[in-house]
Amino acid sequence: MRAVAVVGRPVARHLDDGTTLEVTRTPSDGTRNANSLLYGAAWRAAKALGYRRLITYTQAGESGASLRGAGWRILAHRPPRPGWHTPSRPRTDRGTSQIARTLWQAP
């Protein structure tokens, strides 16, 4: 199996409280249950480092089966954002606008 979990500080600044980490990617070679194993390992590593919370998001259309398999729970459903561009902070669209998301938390 070849897989990796990318974990870092939360993207949303209101969640960046010093005790929370966010899983931003979990690419794998397609091995069965690889993502569930990654989510479980990421949570164990985060706890060992003193973090109290680990979160991630799924986009509309993604089942979240790997997260459920790892024991994670849904915290919130987020509506689609119109985009990050504002006149005071111009941003380039990266293809994630207008997509609803689900916020998950490790057990």
N, C-alpha and C positions, 0 to 999 in steps of 0.2 A: 504494500500500500504506500502510495505517495500522496501526502496531504499536508496542509499547513493551515493554521488559524492566524489571522492577522488581528491583533488586539492592541488598542491604544486608548488614549484619552477620548472621552465622548465628543462627538462632532458638535452636538448642541451645547452651547456654552452654559446654559442653565443646569445641565446635568453634570458638568465638569466640577465636581465638588471635592476632589481629592480622594474620594473613597470609591469611586465608580470607574469602571473600564467598559469599553465597547468593542465587541467583535465586529470588524468591518468587512472581513472576507473569510471564506473557508473553501478555497479551491482544493479539488482532489482529482485523482485519476479515475474516479467513478467506482471505486471499491465500495461494496455494499456496507452500509452503516458508518462509513468514514466520517461524514459530517457530524453524526451524533457523537462519535468518539471524540472528535475535535472539540465540540461544545463542552462535553464533560471534562476533558483535559484542561481546557482554557479556564473553566471555573475553578478546578482544583488548584491550578497555578496561581490564579488571581487571589484566591483565599490564602494560599501559602505566602504570598507577598504582602498580605495585610489588607487587601481590598475587601469591601463588604458587599459590593454589588457589581454584577456583570450584566450588560444589556446587549441587545442587537435588534435589528429591524428585518422584517420581510416585506417584500413588495406585494401589492395586489396580484393575485394569480399564482403566488408561491404558497404551497400547502403548509409549510412549517413542520412537516413530519419529522425532520431531523431534530428540531428543537423539542417537540413533544417527546420524542424518543429519549432525549437526554434529560427529561424532567422539567424543562423550562415552562414558564407560564406566561400567558398574555397579560400585559399591563394595560394597554390602550390601543385603540384603533385611531390612526391619524388620517385626517382627510387629505386629499391631494393639495399640494401647494401650487400656487400660480407660478412659482419660480423664485429665485433668490435675487433677481435684478431689482434694484431700486435706483432712483436718480442719484442719491448720495453715494451708493456703492454699486457701480455697474458690474454685472457678472455675466459670464457666458453660459448659456444653457448647456448642460452636460447630459441631457436626455432623461433626467430623473424628475422633472417637473410634471405635474398633472397625474401623479401616480400615488394612490393611497398606500399607506404603510401600516404595519402592525408592530408595536413595540413589545418585546419579550424580555423577561428577566430570568436569570438562572435561579434554581431552587434555593 
